[in-house]
């Protein structure tokens, strides 16, 4: 057992890790408090009015399936970071992030059980599975495999460069760009009075709003650590550019692929999602590389232009 006798008290209350840990404790939410009744009613009513209800439903189900699988993957892949970090304040924050990624997985599993399956039963459609391989394309598998490799590399050789690659994969690209783009697409598509061709799904919308609240802490933590690595540990900023630029084509292949068979010809376009992802990339890199620029506050880190939190 290691006791840090250089500290007068156990925690540094001003550190980013402990501040974010406290923010997570204070903003706790339970997926089972979200009302899903109106989502079931809205989906049944909408799908009864369209010519091909199964095809229309598949577009939404693909988004839910990918988010659910992604949350499961990042829950599994975060543990090496908790092991590799040696600061108690950072470790305490990562415990909340692990819990929150698991909670997000719980939310999407519940949505499939309590919305998707009942709607399929009501409409006489074959029961589907969120783990069906048809929802996931090659870029999706590739991105999450690379994320896993980058995180587990910390167990073998936790150099500043390996930490930088891990934060770039997990916090910057998967959470800060891909997930952010996914929230934007889903909340624009199924928000209130956004696209009349698609149903308003208040439970799905609320879930994404609460998940964004959590992800603001996750992205902020990763960006803060990357700033420290660049400006205090002399990690070459070019390593960040190289890592992220290798992953961006995979992000576009997941979030904005116009050739995906489950993308409907309504709602937000693949081109708009690509633009959104590119803008987030530029913002994140500028905020990290500029030594004089602070990491944005938690709420603005996941702010979605054009999407109000109803």
QUIPEGI-V511757 format. One record per residue. RES is the residue in three letters. PSI is psi as a letter, one per 20 degrees, with the letter a starting at -180 (* if undefined). D_FIRST is the distance of its C-alpha to the first C-alpha in Angstrom with 1 decimal. Layout:
[[RES & PSI & D_FIRST] [RES & PSI & D_FIRST]]
This chain:
[[UNK & p & 0.0] [UNK & p & 3.8] [UNK & p & 6.6] [UNK & n & 10.0] [UNK & i & 12.2] [UNK & i & 15.2] [UNK & p & 15.6] [UNK & h & 17.7] [UNK & r & 16.9] [UNK & g & 14.3] [UNK & q & 16.8] [UNK & n & 19.7] [UNK & i & 22.5] [UNK & i & 24.9] [UNK & q & 22.9] [UNK & g & 24.5] [UNK & g & 21.4] [UNK & h & 21.2] [UNK & g & 25.1] [UNK & h & 25.4] [UNK & g & 22.9] [UNK & h & 25.0] [UNK & h & 28.2] [UNK & g & 27.1] [UNK & g & 26.4] [UNK & h & 29.8] [UNK & k & 31.8] [UNK & q & 30.7] [UNK & q & 33.5] [UNK & p & 34.3] [UNK & h & 36.3] [UNK & i & 38.3] [UNK & i & 39.7] [UNK & p & 41.7] [UNK & p & 45.4] [UNK & j & 46.5] [UNK & g & 50.0] [UNK & h & 51.8] [UNK & g & 50.3] [UNK & g & 51.8] [UNK & g & 55.1] [UNK & g & 55.3] [UNK & g & 54.6] [UNK & g & 57.1] [UNK & g & 59.7] [UNK & g & 59.1] [UNK & h & 59.1] [UNK & i & 62.3] [UNK & i & 64.0] [UNK & q & 63.2] [UNK & h & 65.0] [UNK & n & 62.0] [UNK & h & 59.3] [UNK & g & 57.0] [UNK & g & 57.0] [UNK & g & 56.4] [UNK & h & 53.6] [UNK & h & 51.9] [UNK & g & 51.3] [UNK & g & 49.2] [UNK & h & 47.4] [UNK & g & 46.4] [UNK & g & 44.7] [UNK & g & 42.8] [UNK & g & 41.9] [UNK & h & 40.5] [UNK & g & 38.5] [UNK & g & 37.1] [UNK & h & 36.2] [UNK & g & 34.8] [UNK & h & 32.4] [UNK & g & 31.3] [UNK & g & 30.7] [UNK & h & 28.6] [UNK & g & 26.5] [UNK & h & 25.8] [UNK & i & 25.3] [UNK & h & 22.9] [UNK & g & 19.7] [UNK & h & 19.2] [UNK & g & 19.3] [UNK & h & 16.4] [UNK & g & 14.3] [UNK & h & 15.8] [UNK & q & 15.5] [UNK & j & 12.8] [UNK & p & 14.1] [UNK & h & 13.1] [UNK & g & 16.8] [UNK & g & 17.9] [UNK & h & 15.4] [UNK & g & 16.8] [UNK & g & 20.3] [UNK & h & 19.9] [UNK & h & 19.0] [UNK & h & 22.4] [UNK & g & 24.1] [UNK & g & 23.0] [UNK & g & 24.4] [UNK & h & 27.5] [UNK & h & 28.3] [UNK & h & 28.1] [UNK & h & 30.4] [UNK & g & 32.8] [UNK & g & 33.0] [UNK & g & 33.8] [UNK & g & 36.5] [UNK & h & 38.4] [UNK & g & 38.2] [UNK & g & 39.7] [UNK & h & 42.4] [UNK & g & 43.5] [UNK & g & 43.8] [UNK & i & 45.4] [UNK & g & 47.5] [UNK & g & 48.2] [UNK & g & 49.0] [UNK & h & 51.1] [UNK & g & 53.1] [UNK & g & 53.7] [UNK & g & 54.9] [UNK & h & 57.2] [UNK & j & 58.8] [UNK & k & 59.1] [UNK & q & 56.8] [UNK & p & 54.8] [UNK & p & 51.2] [UNK & r & 48.9] [UNK & p & 45.2] [UNK & i & 42.6] [UNK & j & 41.3] [UNK & p & 44.8] [UNK & i & 44.7] [UNK & h & 47.7] [UNK & i & 45.8] [UNK & p & 43.7] [UNK & r & 45.2] [UNK & g & 44.1] [UNK & h & 42.7] [UNK & g & 40.4] [UNK & g & 38.9] [UNK & g & 38.7] [UNK & g & 36.9] [UNK & h & 34.1] [UNK & g & 33.7] [UNK & h & 33.3] [UNK & g & 30.8] [UNK & g & 28.7] [UNK & g & 29.0] [UNK & h & 27.9] [UNK & g & 24.8] [UNK & i & 23.7] [UNK & h & 24.4] [UNK & h & 21.2] [UNK & h & 19.2] [UNK & g & 21.3] [UNK & n & 21.8] [UNK & m & 20.5] [UNK & r & 23.1] [UNK & h & 24.6] [UNK & h & 27.6] [UNK & h & 25.8] [UNK & g & 24.2] [UNK & g & 27.8] [UNK & g & 29.3] [UNK & g & 26.8] [UNK & h & 27.5] [UNK & g & 31.2] [UNK & g & 31.4] [UNK & f & 29.5] [UNK & h & 29.8] [UNK & g & 33.0] [UNK & g & 35.2] [UNK & g & 34.2] [UNK & g & 33.5] [UNK & h & 35.3] [UNK & g & 38.5] [UNK & g & 39.0] [UNK & g & 37.7] [UNK & g & 39.4] [UNK & h & 42.6] [UNK & g & 42.4] [UNK & g & 42.0] [UNK & g & 45.0] [UNK & g & 47.1] [UNK & g & 46.3] [UNK & h & 46.7] [UNK & g & 49.9] [UNK & g & 51.3] [UNK & k & 50.6] [UNK & r & 50.7] [UNK & p & 53.4] [UNK & k & 56.8] [UNK & f & 55.4] [UNK & o & 57.1] [UNK & i & 59.7] [UNK & i & 59.8] [UNK & q & 56.4] [UNK & q & 55.2] [UNK & p & 53.2] [UNK & n & 50.0] [UNK & h & 48.3] [UNK & g & 45.4] [UNK & g & 44.5] [UNK & g & 45.0] [UNK & g & 42.8] [UNK & g & 40.0] [UNK & h & 40.1] [UNK & g & 40.2] [UNK & h & 37.0] [UNK & g & 35.3] [UNK & h & 36.4] [UNK & g & 34.8] [UNK & g & 31.4] [UNK & h & 32.0] [UNK & g & 32.9] [UNK & g & 29.3] [UNK & g & 28.2] [UNK & g & 30.8] [UNK & h & 30.2] [UNK & g & 26.5] [UNK & g & 27.4] [UNK & g & 30.3] [UNK & g & 28.2] [UNK & h & 25.7] [UNK & h & 28.7] [UNK & g & 30.4] [UNK & g & 27.4] [UNK & h & 27.4] [UNK & g & 31.2] [UNK & i & 31.6] [UNK & h & 28.4] [UNK & j & 27.3] [UNK & k & 30.9] [UNK & p & 30.8] [UNK & p & 34.5] [UNK & h & 35.9] [UNK & h & 38.1] [UNK & h & 35.1] [UNK & g & 34.9] [UNK & g & 38.6] [UNK & g & 38.7] [UNK & g & 35.9] [UNK & g & 37.4] [UNK & h & 41.0] [UNK & h & 40.3] [UNK & h & 39.1] [UNK & h & 41.8] [UNK & h & 44.5] [UNK & h & 42.3] [UNK & g & 41.8] [UNK & h & 45.6] [UNK & h & 46.1] [UNK & g & 44.0] [UNK & h & 45.0] [UNK & l & 48.5] [UNK & o & 50.2] [UNK & i & 53.9] [UNK & i & 54.4] [UNK & p & 52.0] [UNK & i & 54.2] [UNK & j & 52.6] [UNK & p & 53.1] [UNK & q & 55.9] [UNK & k & 58.6] [UNK & r & 57.9] [UNK & b & 55.3] [UNK & q & 53.3] [UNK & q & 54.2] [UNK & h & 52.1] [UNK & h & 53.4] [UNK & h & 52.1] [UNK & h & 48.6] [UNK & g & 48.6] [UNK & g & 49.6] [UNK & g & 46.9] [UNK & g & 44.2] [UNK & g & 45.5] [UNK & g & 45.5] [UNK & h & 41.9] [UNK & g & 41.0] [UNK & g & 42.9] [UNK & g & 41.5] [UNK & g & 37.8] [UNK & h & 38.3] [UNK & g & 40.3] [UNK & h & 37.6] [UNK & g & 34.9] [UNK & h & 37.0] [UNK & o & 38.5] [UNK & h & 36.2] [UNK & i & 38.2] [UNK & p & 38.0] [UNK & q & 35.3] [UNK & p & 33.8] [UNK & q & 36.2] [UNK & r & 35.4] [UNK & g & 33.9] [UNK & g & 37.3] [UNK & h & 39.2] [UNK & h & 36.8] [UNK & k & 38.2] [UNK & p & 41.6] [UNK & o & 44.3] [UNK & p & 47.7] [UNK & i & 50.4] [UNK & o & 48.1] [UNK & q & 48.1] [UNK & n & 45.6] [UNK & * & 48.1]]
